[in-house]
Amino acid sequence: MIRTAGLRGANNEGVLALILVVLVVMMSIASPDFLSARTGFSILRSSIVPTVLALGVLIVIISGGIDVSFAAIAIFSAYTTVVIVQSGGFPDLGVLGILVVSLGLGALLGLVNGGLIARFRLPTLIVTLGTQGIFKGLLLAYVGSRYIADLPGGMSTFSTMNLLTLPSNGETAALHVLVVPVIVLCLLVNAVLRNTMFGRGIFAVGDDTEAARRVGFSVVGVQVFVYVLAGMLAAFGGVLHVTLTRSANPQDLLGTELDVIAAVVLGGASIFGGRGSVLGTVLGVLLIQLINNSLILVGIPSAWQRATVGLLLVIGVGAQAISARRASRRVFVHEEVVDA
């Protein structure tokens, strides 16, 4: 029993990994070209931006909240930074300079979310749904609505850099260098969640707000910083998206919320707060990207991709609700036995 639980993982990461392996085997049988470096690198490339966005959503969900404004923050921060640089407001400082400006904007927008939620104790879904519309409206009305194909020099150069190239079925498979900073970021977020007092505070607030307050955690401070950090991660994801697509479009990323939230929930993060892991989130992102890629390969219309992801989200949330109900029943029965 202990060995089986260890293989399964605290957040069912082992189960998710097994599902990924089974899906890869099935697709390799259905399409011999699927099992290739080209397909693998393509899935990894398509997972870069969703992984960064999912890390921000993971932190928010662990803290007991929900954020649907991250896509709006991502494109607002990245697009606004490109416009500022092109207008001469700042010199072209390369990718790092653009990243610093974008992270600042993301932190500011995240602070708006965190301030409203923590200070006025408003529902997180309602607040982020409202700010999503506000950020999008401000972007289109006051920053710009045009498609920008001519990126700043630093971003344009960085967009063509590859970490590894391999021959694959007579073609060349390239792994983009941006995979490296995303891996480093995953390790950093995991270290923060598992090995710092702030990380423990996030889990504590998500598990029981009042209990976290009693043991000395600043609930308001944790909640505000969670959304600031989520905003910065969203901004980083926005910069990566603009770099990978080699263009800046204010309409991009909006509508990707379902895929990202589904990946986090499928990765084992509890919608009730207090539970989740970086490994599970990464596996969830890979599963969603693999499913989308597989449906395209077998010729299924794109509309069914959204339906499939939505179905997976409902299944994931339903499984969590059933598990929570069973756990509460076990606790209730145990208390009755003890009292007797």
C-alpha positions in Angstrom: 0.0 0.0 0.0 2.8 2.4 1.0 4.8 1.5 -2.1 1.7 2.0 -4.4 1.0 5.4 -2.8 4.6 6.4 -3.3 4.5 5.6 -7.0 1.2 7.4 -7.3 2.6 10.6 -5.8 1.1 13.1 -3.3 -0.9 14.7 -6.1 -1.3 11.7 -8.4 1.7 12.7 -10.5 2.4 9.0 -11.1 -1.0 8.4 -12.5 -0.7 11.4 -14.8 2.7 10.2 -16.0 1.3 6.8 -16.8 -1.6 8.3 -18.8 1.0 10.3 -20.8 3.0 7.1 -21.6 -0.2 5.2 -22.6 -1.3 8.1 -24.8 2.2 8.3 -26.5 2.1 4.5 -27.2 -1.4 4.7 -28.6 -0.5 7.6 -30.9 2.7 5.9 -32.0 0.6 2.9 -33.1 -2.0 5.1 -34.8 0.6 7.2 -36.6 4.2 5.9 -36.9 5.5 9.4 -37.6 4.3 10.6 -34.2 7.2 9.0 -32.3 9.9 11.3 -33.6 12.2 14.1 -32.4 10.2 16.6 -34.5 7.0 15.8 -32.7 8.6 15.8 -29.3 10.3 19.1 -29.9 7.1 20.6 -31.2 5.1 19.6 -28.1 7.9 21.0 -25.9 7.8 24.3 -27.8 4.0 24.5 -27.6 4.3 23.9 -23.8 6.7 26.7 -23.0 4.2 29.5 -22.6 1.4 27.4 -21.0 3.9 26.1 -18.5 4.9 29.6 -17.3 1.3 30.7 -17.2 0.3 27.5 -15.3 2.9 28.1 -12.6 1.2 31.4 -11.8 -2.3 29.8 -11.8 -0.9 27.0 -9.6 0.3 29.4 -6.9 -3.1 31.1 -6.9 -5.1 27.9 -6.7 -2.9 26.5 -3.9 -3.6 29.7 -1.9 -7.3 29.0 -2.3 -8.1 31.4 -5.1 -8.7 31.4 -8.8 -7.3 33.7 -11.5 -8.8 34.1 -15.0 -7.0 37.4 -15.7 -3.5 35.9 -16.3 -3.9 35.8 -20.1 -4.9 39.5 -20.2 -2.0 40.4 -17.9 0.4 38.4 -20.1 -0.5 40.1 -23.3 -1.0 43.5 -21.7 2.5 43.5 -20.2 4.3 42.1 -23.3 2.5 44.2 -25.9 2.7 47.4 -23.9 6.5 46.9 -23.4 7.0 46.4 -27.1 5.0 49.6 -27.9 7.0 51.6 -25.3 10.3 50.4 -26.7 9.3 51.1 -30.3 8.0 54.5 -29.4 11.4 55.5 -28.1 10.3 55.6 -24.5 13.2 53.3 -23.6 16.2 52.3 -25.7 16.3 48.7 -27.0 18.0 47.0 -24.1 17.5 43.6 -25.5 15.4 40.7 -24.1 16.5 41.3 -20.5 15.6 45.0 -20.6 12.2 44.2 -22.1 11.7 41.5 -19.6 12.3 43.8 -16.6 9.8 46.4 -17.9 7.2 43.7 -18.6 7.7 42.1 -15.2 7.1 45.5 -13.6 3.8 45.9 -15.5 2.8 42.4 -14.6 3.5 43.0 -10.9 1.5 46.2 -11.0 -1.5 44.5 -12.5 -1.2 41.6 -10.1 -1.1 44.0 -7.3 -4.5 45.4 -8.4 -5.9 41.8 -8.2 -4.3 41.1 -4.9 -5.2 44.4 -3.3 -8.9 44.1 -4.2 -9.1 40.4 -3.1 -7.1 40.7 0.2 -8.2 44.2 1.3 -11.9 43.9 0.6 -12.2 40.1 0.8 -13.9 39.9 -2.6 -14.5 36.5 -4.4 -11.3 35.8 -6.5 -13.2 34.6 -9.5 -15.4 37.7 -9.7 -12.4 40.1 -9.2 -10.2 38.5 -11.8 -13.0 38.2 -14.2 -13.7 41.9 -13.9 -10.0 42.9 -14.1 -9.6 40.7 -17.1 -12.1 42.9 -19.0 -10.6 46.1 -17.6 -7.0 45.1 -18.6 -8.1 44.1 -22.1 -10.2 47.3 -22.5 -7.3 49.5 -21.4 -4.9 47.7 -23.7 -7.0 48.1 -26.8 -8.2 51.6 -26.0 -5.1 53.3 -24.7 -2.1 51.2 -25.7 -2.9 49.9 -29.2 -4.8 47.5 -31.2 -2.5 47.0 -34.2 -0.6 43.9 -35.1 3.2 44.5 -34.7 5.4 42.3 -36.9 8.6 44.3 -36.4 9.8 43.4 -33.0 12.7 45.1 -31.2 16.1 43.8 -32.3 16.9 41.8 -29.2 13.7 39.9 -29.2 13.8 39.3 -32.9 17.3 37.8 -32.7 16.5 35.7 -29.7 13.4 34.3 -31.3 15.5 32.3 -33.8 17.9 30.7 -31.3 17.7 26.9 -30.9 19.2 24.8 -28.1 19.4 21.6 -30.2 18.8 20.5 -33.8 18.4 16.9 -34.9 17.5 15.1 -38.2 14.0 13.7 -38.0 12.3 11.8 -40.9 14.3 13.6 -43.5 13.7 17.0 -41.9 15.3 19.0 -39.1 13.9 19.1 -35.6 14.8 22.1 -33.5 14.4 22.6 -29.8 14.1 26.2 -28.9 16.5 27.6 -26.3 13.6 29.1 -24.3 13.0 25.6 -22.9 16.0 26.2 -20.6 14.7 29.3 -18.7 11.3 27.6 -18.3 13.0 24.5 -16.7 15.0 26.8 -14.3 11.8 28.7 -13.5 10.0 25.4 -12.6 12.8 24.5 -10.3 12.7 27.9 -8.6 9.0 27.9 -8.1 9.1 24.4 -6.7 11.9 25.4 -4.3 9.9 28.5 -3.1 6.8 26.4 -2.5 8.5 23.6 -0.7 11.5 25.1 1.1 10.5 28.7 2.1 8.3 30.2 4.8 6.4 32.0 2.1 5.7 28.8 0.3 4.4 27.2 3.5 2.2 30.3 4.0 0.6 29.8 0.6 -0.3 26.2 1.4 -1.5 27.2 4.9 -3.7 30.0 3.7 -5.2 27.8 1.0 -5.8 25.0 3.5 -7.4 27.0 6.2 -7.3 30.8 6.3 -8.2 31.2 9.9 -5.7 28.5 11.1 -3.0 30.2 9.0 -3.7 33.5 10.7 -3.6 31.9 14.2 -0.1 30.4 13.6 1.3 33.8 12.6 1.0 34.1 8.8 -0.1 37.4 7.4 -3.0 36.3 5.3 -3.4 39.6 3.6 0.4 39.8 2.9 0.5 36.3 1.5 -2.6 36.8 -0.7 -1.3 40.1 -2.1 2.1 38.7 -2.9 0.6 35.6 -4.5 -1.2 37.7 -7.1 1.8 40.0 -7.6 3.9 36.9 -8.3 1.2 35.4 -10.5 1.2 38.7 -12.5 5.0 38.6 -12.9 4.8 35.0 -14.1 2.0 35.9 -16.6 4.1 38.8 -17.9 7.1 36.5 -18.4 4.9 34.1 -20.3 3.7 37.0 -22.4 7.2 38.0 -23.3 8.0 34.4 -24.2 4.9 34.2 -26.4 5.8 37.4 -28.3 9.3 36.1 -28.8 8.3 32.7 -30.0 5.6 34.0 -32.4 7.9 36.9 -33.6 5.0 39.3 -33.4 3.0 41.3 -30.9 -0.8 41.0 -31.2 -3.1 42.5 -28.5 -5.6 39.7 -29.2 -3.2 36.9 -28.5 -3.4 34.5 -25.5 -7.0 35.6 -24.6 -9.0 32.4 -24.7 -6.2 30.1 -23.5 -7.5 30.2 -19.9 -9.3 26.9 -20.2 -6.3 25.0 -21.3 -4.0 26.4 -18.5 -6.5 26.0 -15.7 -7.4 22.5 -16.8 -3.7 21.6 -16.9 -3.2 22.8 -13.3 -6.3 20.9 -12.0 -5.4 17.7 -13.9 -1.9 18.1 -12.4 -3.4 17.5 -8.9 -3.9 21.1 -7.6 -7.0 21.2 -5.5 -9.6 23.8 -6.4 -10.4 24.0 -2.7 -6.8 25.2 -2.0 -3.9 23.9 0.0 -2.6 21.3 -2.4 -0.7 21.2 -5.7 2.8 20.6 -7.1 5.0 22.0 -9.9 5.7 18.5 -11.2 2.0 17.7 -11.5 1.3 21.0 -13.2 4.1 20.4 -15.8 2.7 16.9 -16.5 -0.8 18.5 -16.8 0.5 21.0 -19.4 2.2 18.2 -21.4 -1.0 16.1 -21.3 -3.1 19.0 -22.7 -0.6 19.8 -25.4 -0.2 16.1 -26.3 -4.0 15.7 -26.6 -4.3 18.8 -28.8 -1.4 17.6 -31.0 -2.9 14.1 -31.2 -6.3 15.3 -32.2 -4.8 17.4 -35.0 -2.8 14.4 -36.3 -5.8 12.2 -36.5 -7.8 14.9 -38.3 -10.3 15.8 -35.6 -11.7 19.3 -36.0 -10.3 22.0 -33.7 -13.7 22.6 -32.1 -13.4 19.1 -30.5 -10.1 20.1 -28.9 -11.9 22.7 -26.7 -14.7 20.1 -25.9 -12.1 17.5 -24.9 -10.2 19.9 -22.6 -13.5 21.1 -21.1 -14.5 17.5 -20.4 -11.1 16.7 -18.8 -11.5 19.8 -16.6 -15.0 18.6 -15.5 -13.6 15.1 -14.8 -10.7 16.5 -12.8 -12.9 18.8 -10.7 -15.5 16.1 -10.2 -12.8 13.6 -9.0 -11.5 16.2 -6.5 -15.0 16.8 -5.2 -15.7 13.1 -4.7 -12.4 12.6 -3.0 -13.0 15.5 -0.7 -16.4 14.2 0.2 -15.0 10.7 0.9 -12.3 12.2 3.1 -14.8 14.2 5.1 -16.9 11.1 5.6 -13.9 9.1 6.9 -13.0 11.8 9.3 -16.6 11.9 10.5 -16.8 8.2 11.0 -13.4 8.2 12.8 -14.6 10.9 15.2 -17.8 9.0 16.0 -15.7 5.8 16.8 -13.4 7.8 19.0 -16.3 9.4 20.9 -18.0 6.0 21.3 
